[in-house]
Amino acid sequence: MQAASSTLAVVGESGRRLQTHGLQTNGQVRVEAIRRIPGPKHPVFEEAAPAAWLYEILSPHGEETVVAGVPHALDDPLYRDSQRATKTGQAQFPSAGPKEARDR
């Protein structure tokens, strides 16, 4: 079963989380979300069932794309909060309106 949504976090060079977005599980939505981020992009996502598909659709839009194993993620409070928001439908979805570059 595939999740109905996922969470995209934008992390700056310092490692600080700059933005968090709930995204519908749709390839075009994910590509558009990556394309709206200004500057060089380095998509990183966890190794899971959709990893090959995500790599295929997102790697053309990034400088380097990484699939990471995340065995410790369940202990991370930010990860747990993200998963809870996604499962309960509280993740925020981008509007269908004009796509504007996000401020860093």
C-alpha positions in Angstrom: 0.0 0.0 0.0 1.4 3.4 -1.0 1.0 6.4 1.4 -1.3 9.1 0.2 1.2 11.8 1.1 4.8 12.4 2.1 6.8 15.2 3.6 9.5 17.3 1.8 12.0 19.1 4.1 14.3 21.8 2.7 17.5 21.8 4.6 20.2 24.5 4.2 23.9 24.1 3.9 24.2 24.5 7.7 21.9 21.5 8.2 19.1 23.8 9.5 15.6 22.9 8.3 14.3 25.8 6.3 10.9 24.6 5.1 8.6 21.6 5.4 5.9 20.7 2.9 3.3 17.9 2.8 3.1 16.5 -0.7 0.6 14.3 -2.4 2.0 11.0 -3.7 2.2 12.1 -7.3 5.3 12.3 -9.4 4.5 15.6 -11.0 3.7 17.2 -7.6 7.1 16.0 -6.3 9.0 17.2 -9.4 7.3 20.6 -9.2 8.1 20.9 -5.5 11.8 20.2 -6.1 11.9 22.6 -9.1 10.5 25.5 -7.0 13.4 25.3 -4.6 16.0 27.9 -5.7 19.6 27.1 -6.1 21.4 23.7 -6.4 19.4 20.8 -5.1 20.6 17.5 -3.6 17.5 15.2 -3.1 17.9 12.7 -0.4 15.2 10.2 0.5 15.0 7.0 2.6 15.4 3.6 1.2 11.9 2.2 0.9 9.5 0.7 -1.6 9.3 3.8 -3.9 13.0 4.6 -3.8 13.7 3.5 -7.4 10.8 5.4 -8.7 11.7 8.6 -6.7 15.3 8.3 -7.9 14.1 8.1 -11.5 11.8 11.1 -11.4 13.9 13.4 -9.1 17.5 12.7 -10.1 17.3 14.8 -13.3 16.4 17.8 -11.1 19.3 17.6 -8.6 23.0 17.9 -8.6 23.3 14.7 -6.6 20.5 12.3 -5.6 21.0 10.0 -2.6 19.0 7.0 -1.4 19.8 6.6 2.3 19.2 3.8 4.8 17.7 5.4 7.9 17.5 2.8 10.7 17.6 5.4 13.4 14.8 7.6 12.0 12.2 6.1 14.3 14.0 7.7 17.3 14.1 11.1 15.7 11.2 13.3 17.0 11.1 15.4 13.8 10.6 12.2 11.8 7.9 10.9 14.2 6.1 14.3 14.0 6.3 14.2 10.2 5.0 10.7 10.0 2.1 11.5 12.4 1.1 14.5 10.3 1.2 12.5 7.1 -0.8 9.6 8.6 -3.5 11.8 10.2 -3.9 13.9 7.1 -2.6 17.0 8.8 0.3 17.5 6.3 0.0 20.7 4.4 -0.4 20.4 0.6 0.9 23.1 -1.8 -1.7 25.1 -3.6 -2.6 24.4 -7.2 -2.0 28.1 -8.0 1.1 29.7 -9.5 4.4 28.3 -8.5 6.7 30.9 -6.9 10.3 30.5 -5.8 10.5 30.0 -2.1 12.7 32.4 0.1 15.7 30.8 1.7 
